[in-house]
C-alpha cells in the first residue's frame, strides 16, 4: 500500500534545535522523536546539512526519524534577504556562515510555522520577529 502525502508540519527545527534533540534526556527526546516521526516537526534541508556537518554521529541517530524534509526555494531566499535588510544584519562575516537561522526564520514567517531551537538561540529568532520556542518549553506546552 502506498503512503499518502505527509501533512504539512506546524514547526520547523534549526541546527541548534537538532543538536538539543539529539542530546536531550530520554523523555524529552522521545517526545521530540515522535513529533519528527508524525511530521509535526519539519526539518529544513539547510539546517540538516549544517547539523550533519557539525555533529555527524548525532545526525546518524536522527536521520531515520525525519519524515518531513523541507527544500530550499526562491520564496525562502527572498524573505531571508528581506530579514537581512530589515534588521540591518549585513553580509556573512565568516567562511562557514550559512545563515541557517535567517533561512529558517524566513521559512517560518512565510508558512506561519513555529521555530524550535535551543534555549540559547531563542533570542536570535525574536530579533527577527519570528515565532519561536525552546524545545523543552514546546514539549511541556504540548503534553
C-alpha positions in Angstrom: 0.0 0.0 0.0 1.4 3.4 -1.0 1.9 6.0 1.6 -0.2 9.2 1.3 1.3 12.6 1.3 2.6 13.7 4.6 0.6 16.6 6.1 2.2 20.0 6.4 4.2 20.4 9.6 3.5 23.1 12.2 7.0 23.5 13.5 10.5 23.7 11.9 13.7 22.9 13.8 17.1 24.6 13.3 20.6 23.3 13.8 20.7 24.2 17.5 17.3 22.5 17.9 18.5 19.3 16.2 21.6 19.2 18.5 19.3 19.8 21.5 17.1 17.0 20.4 20.0 14.6 19.8 21.4 15.3 23.3 18.1 15.5 25.2 17.1 13.3 28.1 15.0 10.2 27.5 11.5 11.7 28.0 12.2 14.9 26.1 14.0 13.1 23.3 11.2 10.5 23.0 8.5 13.2 22.6 10.5 15.2 20.1 11.3 12.0 18.1 7.6 11.2 18.0 6.9 14.7 16.6 9.6 14.2 13.9 8.0 10.8 13.0 4.5 12.1 12.7 5.5 15.1 10.7 4.7 17.8 13.2 8.3 18.9 13.1 9.8 19.6 9.7 13.5 19.7 9.1 14.8 22.2 6.6 17.5 20.7 4.4 19.9 23.6 5.1 19.6 23.0 8.9 20.0 19.3 8.4 23.1 19.7 6.2 24.8 22.0 8.8 23.9 19.7 11.7 25.2 16.7 9.8 28.5 18.5 9.0 28.9 19.6 12.7 27.6 16.5 14.5 27.9 13.5 12.3 27.4 10.9 14.9 24.3 12.6 16.4 22.9 13.0 12.9 23.2 9.3 12.1 20.9 8.6 15.1 18.2 11.0 14.0 18.1 10.6 10.2 15.8 7.6 10.2 13.1 9.5 12.3 12.7 12.5 9.9 9.5 12.3 7.9 9.1 15.9 6.7 12.1 17.4 5.0 11.8 20.9 3.6 13.5 22.1 0.5 15.0 25.5 -0.2 13.0 27.6 -2.6 13.1 31.1 -4.0 10.5 32.5 -1.5 12.7 31.5 1.4 15.7 33.1 -0.2 13.8 36.4 -0.9 12.4 36.5 2.7 15.8 35.8 4.1 17.2 38.8 2.1 14.3 40.9 3.5 15.2 39.9 7.0 18.8 40.8 6.4 17.8 44.2 5.1 15.1 45.0 7.6 17.2 44.2 10.6 20.5 45.5 9.3 22.2 42.1 9.7 24.7 42.6 6.9 26.6 40.1 4.9 28.4 37.0 6.1 31.4 37.6 8.3 32.9 34.1 8.0 33.5 31.4 5.5 31.2 28.9 7.3 28.3 31.2 8.0 25.4 29.7 6.0 22.8 31.9 7.8 20.8 28.9 8.8 18.8 31.0 11.3 17.8 33.6 8.6 16.6 30.9 6.2 14.8 29.1 9.0 13.1 32.3 10.1 12.2 33.1 6.5 10.5 29.8 6.1 8.7 30.1 9.4 7.4 33.6 8.6 6.3 32.5 5.0 4.5 29.4 6.2 3.4 30.6 9.7 5.5 27.9 11.4 6.9 27.9 14.9 10.7 27.6 15.1 12.0 25.1 17.6 15.6 25.8 18.8 17.8 25.7 21.9 17.1 28.0 24.8 20.2 29.9 24.0 19.1 30.6 20.4 15.5 31.8 21.1 16.6 35.5 21.2 18.1 35.2 17.6 14.6 34.5 16.3 12.9 37.0 18.5 15.2 39.6 17.0 13.9 38.6 13.5 10.2 38.9 14.5 9.8 35.2 14.2 7.6 32.9 16.4 10.0 30.7 18.3 10.1 28.4 21.3 12.8 26.4 23.1 12.4 22.6 22.7 11.6 21.8 26.4 9.1 24.6 26.6 7.3 23.4 23.5 7.1 19.8 24.8 5.9 21.0 28.2 3.2 23.0 26.5 2.1 20.2 24.1 1.9 17.3 26.6 
